[in-house]
């Protein structure tokens, strides 16, 4: 029996380089998503079977350096050092070679076996950029494979090189810095020899000169006397160059990369302006950019509303006689009634939630894969600064429209803890896809589309005002917006289908059990006659203040699990999805308002707890409950006057 041939590889690179596309192409269905141990950072792993090899593939978080400024950067470098993968595939954006190679240099300094995947060479060619991959390979002394991950081009050659690299020992070429820096690295390397450290000696010396806090702490524990020499060398470099030693190293690394790019890259002098360039100019223009953004986002919500209503009506016609069939076939006993409650919960979930969630996620991922999301961040930067944050927060808001949980997690892209917390609080006020089910399925369908869009506009105004208040209460200044602007590219159907399925999978496997159990529980409470007692306890709020039916009290409690439960369970309780038979237009708007703002779902609360502590999570939830009750009751009274 032959021994199993197994390889462990990782994909590393900056954001928007096509890393996830490479991962999806290689692993296909043989992948799973989880979290890193003790972290809320997503961990993507998969398996590839190729040429008698079982290749385990790990997609590291997208990062810009190996300095521990963020959790993602710490995870990445610790994994590479501690797990010692057989190969690190560094995905590089060929249209931004210089920026990407700075990260490549840090990987080379870490002395791990590397293959460089020069991705998006087709887009680079369209921009008039030609890269001599053979010359780049000779200079870096690592395999350089041109790829077009969106079409799978070059990925077979990439895996052939992974297998080939495993058969021979990688030969790292040390790229030398200037004389003064090399002198400092040499002195520290001499002192570090013989010290039990998990990282390469030269890499630790460089990180000490860069004032990397984690490495300084590590050396402090092992051999603290080295730190005195490190401080002397910091002063020496800073006296010569007039800058902080960390900036001196970064500047020298940039110069090295710049020389390599000049030697390997050529750009056509008289290149015609491409459609991509024109589109980029229009969508970031001070006037036209906002017009395009309004049209795109308005079209997005109109499409979700129109398609959602059509699909909901289609399901309504399909399921209309199921209840009568159940009663005639199974009966109306207590157990049979509970069985129907379970079936009805599933049907309501399909009929009410799915029609609006499905088109929303498809459009969101089309815009993301196209490259438009970052343009929204750029356009909204000035407005975001008035809220005490910057334009990158828009990415968290847009993700939050899909689900507040990844929206809150994505707040890590913000540079300071203050900005991360402000953004996370504001994301909890963003109407997620579950809330969109209530807005479109209740207000939009029965009161009117303009009312539904008005609620979204109202939510945006409230988010802006809340940001202004928080920026005054939490002292500090927002940093300037620095983020890559990816080129526009044709959205890939496979990528969009995969991302949409992942989002729907969570909805199906997490929401469905909660909906079924909650639906059966509420129906059981109703059958045994406990509903009036529970509902009456909340009557002062639900009936007296909000003007809603008494049953909405228990629905709002269960809605903390998932917001779409409010509408789904209301349909199950009423025995119909024609909500206009039980609610007035005013009640629909009031119910939508309190559902939008009264408290995040349990999953979002848990993320706030993990990220910012239980005290802040409790304060946010308490204030949002009180605010939503006050706001919805006030709106109810305003509507009474209209």
DALIN-V746527 format. One record per residue. OMEGA is omega in radians with two decimals (none if undefined). NEAR is the number of other ideal C-beta (glycine too) atoms within 12 Angstrom. D_CENTER is the distance of its C-alpha to the mean C-alpha in Angstrom with 2 decimals. Layout:
# DALIN-V746527
OMEGA&NEAR&D_CENTER + OMEGA&NEAR&D_CENTER
This chain:
# DALIN-V746527
-3.10&3&44.66 + 3.13&6&42.43 + -3.13&8&39.92 + 3.10&12&36.26 + -3.03&18&34.64 + 3.10&20&31.10 + 3.10&33&28.70 + -3.13&29&25.52 + 3.08&46&23.30 + 3.06&45&19.95 + -3.11&52&17.84 + 3.12&47&17.12 + 3.12&46&16.27 + 3.11&37&14.54 + 3.08&33&11.48 + 3.09&35&12.51 + -3.11&43&15.47 + -3.10&46&15.07 + -3.14&38&14.40 + 3.11&37&12.42 + 3.08&36&15.24 + -3.14&45&17.82 + -3.12&42&16.45 + -3.14&34&16.51 + -3.08&37&19.93 + -2.97&39&21.41 + 3.12&31&20.45 + -3.12&19&20.42 + -3.07&15&20.94 + -3.12&20&21.64 + 3.04&26&18.20 + -3.08&20&16.45 + 3.08&25&13.18 + 3.08&16&13.71 + 3.03&22&13.19 + -3.09&23&15.18 + 3.11&12&18.42 + -3.10&12&18.40 + 3.05&23&14.76 + 3.08&30&11.61 + -3.11&31&9.74 + 3.13&27&9.05 + -3.11&26&12.20 + 3.13&31&12.99 + 3.10&28&16.78 + -3.10&31&19.25 + 3.11&24&22.92 + 3.07&34&24.94 + -3.00&21&28.70 + 3.08&27&30.46 + 3.11&16&34.14 + 3.09&13&35.03 + 2.93&27&32.10 + -3.03&22&29.39 + 3.08&35&26.44 + -3.07&32&23.56 + 3.09&43&20.39 + 3.12&38&17.54 + 3.13&41&14.41 + 3.09&43&13.92 + 3.10&38&10.80 + -3.09&35&11.00 + -3.09&37&13.45 + 3.10&30&16.35 + 3.08&34&19.05 + 3.02&42&20.44 + -2.97&32&21.40 + 3.03&24&19.96 + -3.10&23&18.45 + 3.11&28&15.18 + -3.11&26&14.49 + -3.13&33&12.76 + 3.09&29&15.99 + 3.13&29&18.21 + -3.04&33&16.82 + -3.07&43&17.28 + 3.10&39&20.79 + 3.12&27&21.99 + -3.12&33&21.09 + -3.11&39&22.92 + -3.01&28&25.89 + -3.10&16&26.28 + 3.10&21&25.54 + 3.13&19&27.23 + 3.13&34&25.70 + -3.14&32&28.25 + 2.99&40&26.27 + 3.07&43&23.29 + -3.13&50&22.27 + 3.14&46&21.08 + -3.07&45&19.30 + 3.09&49&20.59 + -3.08&44&20.13 + 3.13&41&23.79 + 3.11&38&23.44 + -3.00&34&22.50 + -3.05&40&24.64 + -3.14&31&25.70 + -3.09&30&22.35 + -3.10&42&21.13 + 3.07&42&24.46 + 3.07&35&24.19 + 3.10&41&21.57 + 3.14&44&23.88 + 3.14&41&26.73 + 3.06&40&25.07 + 3.11&43&24.58 + 3.11&38&28.25 + 3.11&38&29.34 + 3.05&37&27.80 + 3.06&27&30.30 + 3.13&37&28.16 + -2.99&35&29.04 + 2.87&43&27.01 + -3.11&45&26.80 + 3.09&45&25.35 + -3.12&46&23.76 + -2.97&50&24.46 + 3.12&47&21.97 + 3.12&42&22.18 + 3.09&33&25.92 + 3.10&26&26.54 + 3.10&34&24.59 + 3.14&33&26.37 + 3.12&23&29.66 + 3.13&25&29.08 + 3.11&31&28.63 + -3.12&21&31.88 + 3.08&28&30.49 + -3.13&23&32.41 + 3.09&39&31.56 + -3.04&23&34.28 + 3.13&29&32.33 + 3.11&15&35.57 + 3.10&20&36.39 + 3.09&33&32.93 + 3.14&23&33.34 + -3.11&16&36.77 + -3.09&28&35.64 + -3.09&35&32.68 + 3.03&22&34.64 + 3.09&35&31.66 + 3.10&36&31.18 + -3.05&36&29.44 + 3.05&38&28.46 + -3.12&32&27.64 + 2.94&43&25.05 + -2.98&31&23.54 + -3.12&40&20.71 + 3.11&32&20.12 + -3.13&24&23.73 + -3.10&23&24.06 + 3.08&23&26.71 + -3.06&33&27.62 + 3.05&35&25.56 + 3.08&19&28.80 + 3.11&23&30.40 + -3.12&38&27.45 + 3.04&33&28.02 + 3.13&21&31.76 + 3.06&32&31.31 + 3.12&39&29.26 + -3.14&27&32.27 + 3.14&22&34.73 + -3.14&28&33.12 + -3.10&25&33.39 + -3.13&16&37.13 + -3.13&14&37.88 + 3.14&11&37.17 + -3.10&27&34.77 + -3.08&15&36.67 + 3.07&21&34.71 + 3.14&18&36.06 + 3.11&23&35.96 + -2.99&31&35.17 + 3.02&21&37.40 + 3.10&30&36.69 + -3.03&20&39.49 + -3.10&13&42.66 + -3.12&23&41.95 + 3.12&34&38.48 + 3.09&24&39.81 + 3.12&20&42.67 + 3.12&36&40.36 + 3.14&37&38.24 + -3.14&24&41.53 + 3.14&25&42.89 + 3.13&41&39.85 + 3.11&30&39.66 + -3.13&17&43.32 + -3.07&28&42.75 + -3.13&32&39.73 + 3.13&18&41.66 + 3.11&12&42.54 + -3.10&24&39.91 + -3.11&14&37.84 + -3.06&27&34.32 + -3.07&22&31.42 + 3.06&32&30.54 + -3.05&27&32.79 + -3.11&30&35.40 + 3.14&31&34.87 + 3.11&36&31.09 + 3.12&37&31.81 + 3.12&37&34.42 + -3.13&43&32.04 + 3.05&38&29.43 + 3.11&44&32.28 + 3.08&48&33.21 + 3.12&39&29.62 + 3.08&29&29.88 + -3.02&32&26.97 + -3.11&18&27.12 + 3.14&27&26.32 + 3.07&36&28.98 + 3.12&27&31.43 + 3.14&17&31.07 + 3.14&27&31.62 + 3.10&34&34.73 + -3.13&18&35.97 + -3.04&16&36.17 + -3.07&22&37.82 + -2.99&23&40.11 + -3.10&17&39.89 + 3.11&16&42.78 + -3.08&32&40.64 + 3.09&25&38.65 + 3.08&17&41.84 + 3.11&25&42.28 + 3.13&35&38.62 + 3.10&22&39.27 + -3.14&21&42.38 + 3.03&34&40.52 + -3.11&29&37.86 + -3.14&18&40.80 + -3.14&21&42.45 + -3.11&37&39.51 + 3.11&22&38.83 + -3.14&15&42.54 + -2.98&19&42.70 + 3.13&23&39.57 + 3.12&11&39.29 + 3.04&16&35.56 + -3.05&18&33.57 + 3.11&34&33.76 + 3.10&28&29.97 + 3.11&19&30.07 + 3.13&32&33.13 + -3.13&40&31.40 + -3.14&30&28.34 + -3.14&23&30.82 + 3.10&33&32.95 + 3.11&35&30.07 + 3.12&23&29.12 + 3.10&23&32.81 + -3.14&31&32.96 + -3.13&33&30.00 + 3.13&20&31.54 + 3.12&19&34.82 + 3.14&33&33.26 + 3.12&31&31.44 + -3.10&20&34.75 + -3.02&20&36.54 + -3.04&30&34.27 + 3.04&32&32.77 + -3.13&19&34.78 + 3.14&19&33.84 + -3.05&16&36.08 + -3.04&7&38.03 + -3.10&7&38.77 + 3.09&17&35.72 + 3.10&13&35.47 + -3.07&16&32.64 + 3.07&21&30.21 + 3.12&16&28.55 + 3.13&29&25.17 + 3.14&20&26.73 + -3.14&15&28.19 + 3.12&23&25.01 + -3.14&28&23.12 + -3.12&20&26.06 + -3.04&25&26.19 + 3.04&34&22.54 + 3.12&28&22.66 + -3.07&18&26.21 + 3.13&16&27.13 + -3.07&14&28.61 + -3.14&19&27.60 + -3.13&26&23.90 + 3.10&23&23.81 + 3.13&16&25.97 + -3.13&25&23.73 + 3.13&30&20.63 + 3.14&21&22.68 + -3.10&17&23.98 + -3.11&27&20.65 + 3.08&32&18.96 + 3.09&21&22.37 + 3.13&20&22.80 + -3.10&32&19.47 + 3.09&35&20.58 + 3.11&25&24.12 + 3.13&27&23.16 + -3.13&39&21.19 + -3.07&34&24.25 + -3.13&23&26.86 + -3.13&26&25.47 + 3.11&38&24.57 + -3.14&28&28.12 + -3.11&20&29.73 + 3.11&28&28.03 + 3.11&40&28.65 + 3.12&21&32.31 + 3.10&17&32.59 + 3.14&28&31.51 + 3.12&26&33.80 + -3.11&14&36.74 + -3.02&15&35.95 + -2.93&26&35.81 + -3.06&17&38.58 + -3.07&14&41.34 + -3.10&25&39.51 + 3.12&27&40.52 + 3.11&14&44.18 + -3.13&14&44.05 + -3.12&24&42.63 + -3.13&19&45.36 + -3.05&13&48.07 + -3.04&15&46.91 + -3.14&20&45.55 + -3.08&15&47.24 + 3.09&17&46.50 + -3.12&13&46.99 + -3.13&17&44.72 + 3.13&16&42.92 + 3.12&20&42.77 + 3.08&27&41.29 + 3.09&29&38.54 + 3.10&25&37.94 + 3.11&34&37.66 + 3.11&35&35.24 + 3.12&29&32.89 + -3.10&28&33.40 + 3.11&37&33.08 + 3.11&39&29.74 + -3.14&32&28.36 + 3.14&34&30.02 + 3.11&46&28.72 + 3.13&42&25.13 + -3.03&34&25.68 + -3.02&37&27.64 + -3.01&46&25.71 + -3.03&46&21.99 + -3.10&36&21.37 + -3.11&36&22.96 + -3.13&46&20.51 + -3.08&42&17.23 + -3.13&32&17.95 + 3.13&34&18.56 + -3.12&41&15.69 + 3.13&37&13.09 + -3.12&31&15.35 + 3.14&39&15.63 + -3.10&40&11.98 + 3.02&33&11.39 + 3.13&28&14.76 + -3.14&33&13.95 + -3.11&35&10.83 + 3.09&31&13.07 + 3.14&29&15.95 + -3.04&34&14.53 + -3.02&37&15.08 + -3.12&41&11.90 + 3.09&32&12.85 + 3.09&37&16.34 + 3.11&38&15.48 + 3.13&39&14.24 + -3.10&32&17.54 + -3.06&31&19.64 + -3.04&35&18.43 + -3.12&29&18.88 + 3.13&20&22.44 + -3.14&28&21.71 + 3.12&35&18.86 + 3.10&25&21.42 + 3.11&21&23.74 + 3.11&35&21.31 + 3.10&34&21.26 + 3.08&47&17.85 + -2.94&36&16.93 + -3.14&36&15.33 + 3.10&38&11.92 + 3.11&49&11.50 + 3.11&43&11.63 + 3.11&42&8.12 + 3.12&44&7.23 + -3.11&45&10.22 + 3.06&39&9.52 + 3.13&38&6.36 + 3.06&40&8.94 + 3.05&41&11.50 + 3.12&43&10.17 + -3.12&41&9.71 + -3.10&44&10.08 + 3.08&38&9.04 + 3.07&37&5.22 + 3.11&39&6.25 + 3.13&43&8.54 + -3.12&35&6.82 + 3.12&38&4.85 + 3.10&42&8.57 + 3.09&39&9.53 + 3.09&41&9.45 + -2.94&38&12.47 + -3.07&24&15.67 + 3.14&25&17.75 + 3.10&19&17.61 + -3.14&25&19.22 + 3.12&35&16.59 + -3.11&36&13.78 + 3.12&34&15.97 + -3.13&40&16.99 + -3.13&49&13.55 + 3.12&48&12.64 + -3.14&46&16.03 + 3.12&41&15.63 + 3.13&44&12.37 + 3.10&49&14.64 + 3.13&44&16.99 + 3.12&44&14.81 + -3.13&45&16.28 + -3.11&44&13.81 + 3.11&46&14.93 + 3.08&48&17.30 + 3.11&48&18.89 + 3.08&47&19.09 + -3.14&49&21.25 + -3.10&50&23.63 + -3.10&47&23.68 + -3.07&45&24.34 + -3.12&48&26.19 + -3.08&47&28.43 + -3.10&39&28.79 + -3.04&38&28.04 + -3.00&36&30.21 + -3.13&31&33.12 + 3.12&30&33.21 + -3.11&20&31.93 + -3.13&24&28.98 + 3.08&17&29.81 + 3.13&29&29.56 + 3.11&38&26.09 + 3.09&28&24.90 + 3.10&22&26.83 + 3.09&38&24.85 + 3.11&36&21.55 + 3.11&20&23.39 + 3.11&27&24.78 + 3.13&34&21.39 + 3.11&28&20.28 + 3.12&18&23.62 + 3.11&29&23.21 + 3.12&37&19.79 + -3.12&27&21.52 + 3.10&21&24.55 + 3.09&33&22.66 + 3.11&37&20.89 + -3.13&22&24.39 + -3.13&20&25.85 + -3.14&32&23.31 + 3.08&29&23.68 + -3.11&15&27.42 + 3.14&17&27.31 + -3.02&27&24.98 + 3.14&12&26.81 + -3.14&20&25.29 + 3.08&15&24.50 + 3.11&31&21.20 + 3.13&23&20.79 + -3.11&16&20.97 + 3.02&28&18.11 + 3.14&18&17.79 + 3.13&29&15.13 + 3.09&27&15.76 + -3.07&30&16.62 + 3.08&31&16.25 + 3.01&35&19.20 + 3.08&32&19.30 + -3.12&33&19.72 + 3.11&22&20.73 + -3.13&25&17.93 + -3.09&26&18.56 + -3.10&16&19.51 + -3.13&23&18.82 + -3.11&30&15.16 + 3.12&26&14.72 + -3.13&21&16.81 + -3.11&29&14.96 + 3.12&31&11.47 + 3.13&30&13.45 + 3.10&23&15.44 + 3.13&26&12.70 + 3.14&36&11.63 + 3.13&29&15.39 + 3.09&19&16.26 + 3.13&26&14.58 + -3.09&34&16.43 + -3.00&22&19.60 + 3.11&15&19.84 + -3.08&25&18.64 + -3.04&38&19.78 + 3.12&28&23.00 + 3.13&21&24.69 + -3.14&33&24.00 + -3.11&44&25.35 + -3.12&33&28.37 + -3.12&24&29.31 + 3.14&37&28.95 + 3.12&42&30.91 + -3.12&30&33.68 + 3.14&30&33.86 + 3.13&42&34.27 + 3.11&35&36.82 + 3.10&24&38.69 + 3.14&26&38.82 + -3.10&29&40.20 + -3.12&21&42.73 + 3.04&16&44.16 + -3.14&11&44.52 + -3.04&17&42.19 + -3.13&26&40.02 + -3.11&18&42.46 + -3.13&16&42.65 + -3.11&25&38.89 + -3.11&28&38.36 + 3.12&18&41.33 + -3.12&17&39.87 + -3.10&26&37.06 + 3.13&22&39.43 + 3.12&16&39.93 + -3.00&30&36.28 + -3.06&32&35.55 + -3.04&22&38.98 + -3.06&17&40.73 + -3.05&25&37.96 + 3.13&38&35.44 + -3.11&31&38.05 + 3.03&38&36.11 + -3.06&29&37.64 + -3.08&26&38.08 + -3.09&34&35.91 + 3.11&43&32.72 + -3.14&35&32.92 + 3.10&36&32.21 + 3.13&43&29.57 + 3.09&39&27.63 + 3.11&27&27.96 + 3.13&35&26.52 + 3.08&38&23.85 + 3.10&27&22.22 + 3.05&33&21.22 + -3.00&42&19.50 + -3.10&48&20.34 + 3.08&46&21.47 + -3.10&43&24.08 + -3.10&48&26.06 + -3.11&49&26.94 + -3.13&43&27.21 + 3.06&45&29.52 + 3.10&44&31.45 + 3.14&44&32.20 + -3.12&40&33.25 + -3.12&37&35.43 + -3.09&26&37.03 + 3.12&26&37.51 + 3.05&22&36.33 + 3.06&40&33.32 + -3.01&21&35.58 + 3.13&35&34.48 + 3.09&18&36.93 + -3.04&15&39.69 + -3.07&23&38.61 + 3.01&34&36.79 + 3.11&21&37.93 + 3.13&23&35.78 + 3.13&26&35.80 + 3.10&32&34.62 + 3.14&41&31.75 + 3.13&38&30.50 + 3.13&43&31.06 + 3.12&45&29.25 + -3.11&50&26.24 + -3.12&42&26.19 + 3.10&41&26.43 + -3.12&46&23.82 + -2.91&43&21.32 + -2.88&41&21.96 + 3.05&40&23.87 + 3.06&34&21.37 + 3.08&45&17.76 + -3.08&37&17.72 + -3.12&26&18.55 + 3.12&30&15.13 + 3.10&40&13.75 + -3.13&30&17.00 + 3.10&23&16.63 + 3.09&37&13.33 + 3.14&37&15.26 + -3.10&23&18.17 + -3.03&24&16.65 + -2.97&33&14.96 + 3.10&32&17.89 + -3.04&16&20.81 + -3.12&15&22.66 + 3.14&12&24.77 + 3.12&26&22.10 + -3.14&28&20.38 + 3.13&18&23.91 + -3.14&22&24.78 + -3.10&36&21.73 + -3.12&29&22.45 + -3.13&18&26.19 + -3.13&26&26.04 + 3.08&34&23.78 + -3.13&26&26.23 + -3.13&20&29.21 + -3.10&28&27.77 + 3.12&36&26.88 + 3.13&31&30.36 + -3.10&21&32.08 + -3.10&34&30.21 + 3.11&38&30.70 + 3.11&27&34.34 + 3.12&21&34.95 + 3.11&33&33.57 + -3.13&32&35.79 + 3.07&18&38.79 + 3.12&17&38.00 + 3.09&23&37.82 + -3.09&16&41.16 + -3.08&9&42.72 + none&11&41.49
